[in-house]
């Protein structure tokens, strides 16, 4: 039986909402689950997303937007992590 779209039964990825300084938002950005946890918790996700944005911007020929904050999908607003 096929799995439902959007499910993550193996826990391979953690999904984040990314809010940029210009107010735009990208939802469900995937970060490998093995990068997260430990003492840093979600901090490595920010670095991963910044690098991913840099690569995308390089390919598109546009400057990358600066990330203002990130939050796990479904997290409460007070759990958002501020960048920089």
N, C-alpha and C positions, 0 to 999 in steps of 0.2 A: 504494500500500500504506500502511496506517495505521501510525503510529509506535507504539512500545511506550510504555505509560504510564510516566511518571517519567523519560523521556529528555529531554535538553536539547541537541539537535544544534547549535543556532546559538549557544549560549553566552550567551543573553540574560540568564540569571539565575544566581546562585550561591546554593547552599542552605546554611543555617546551622542548627545546633542551638543553642537558647537555654536557658540554665539560670538560673532565678530564685532570689532569696535564700531563698524558702521551700522550696527543693529541687525544685520542679516543673520540668518540661522540656517544651519545644515543639520538635519536630523539623521539618526541611525548611522553614524559614522562607525565603522567597525575597527576595533582594536584587538589584536590577539590576546586572549585571556592569560597566556603564560607570561606576558609582560607585567601583569598587575598583581597586587597582593604584597605581602611582606610589609616592611616598615613604611615604604613609600605609598602604599595603597594605590590610588589612581594617578599619582604624579607622573609615572612613566607614560601614561596615555597622552598627556599634553605634549610631551616631546615627540611622540610617535605621530600625532596629528599635525604638529607644526612641520615636521619633515615631509609628511605626505602632502600637505598643502604646498610646500616649496617645490616638490617634484611636479605636481599638477600645474602650478604657475609657470614653471620652466617650460613645460611641454606646450602650454597654451600661449606663451609669450606675454603673459600678464604678471603684474606684481602680486605676490601673495597678500591676502588680507591678514591683519593682525588679530589673533584670537584674544577675545576679552575673557571668556570663561567657558568651561565645559562642565557637563553633568551627565551621569549615567542616565540612560533612557529610563523613565519611570521614577527617578529619584526626586525627593522633595526639593523645592527651590533653595532652601537653606543649605543643602548639600552640594551646591555648585562650587566648583573650584576655580578661583580667579587665576588668570595667567599673569606671569611676570611679577 
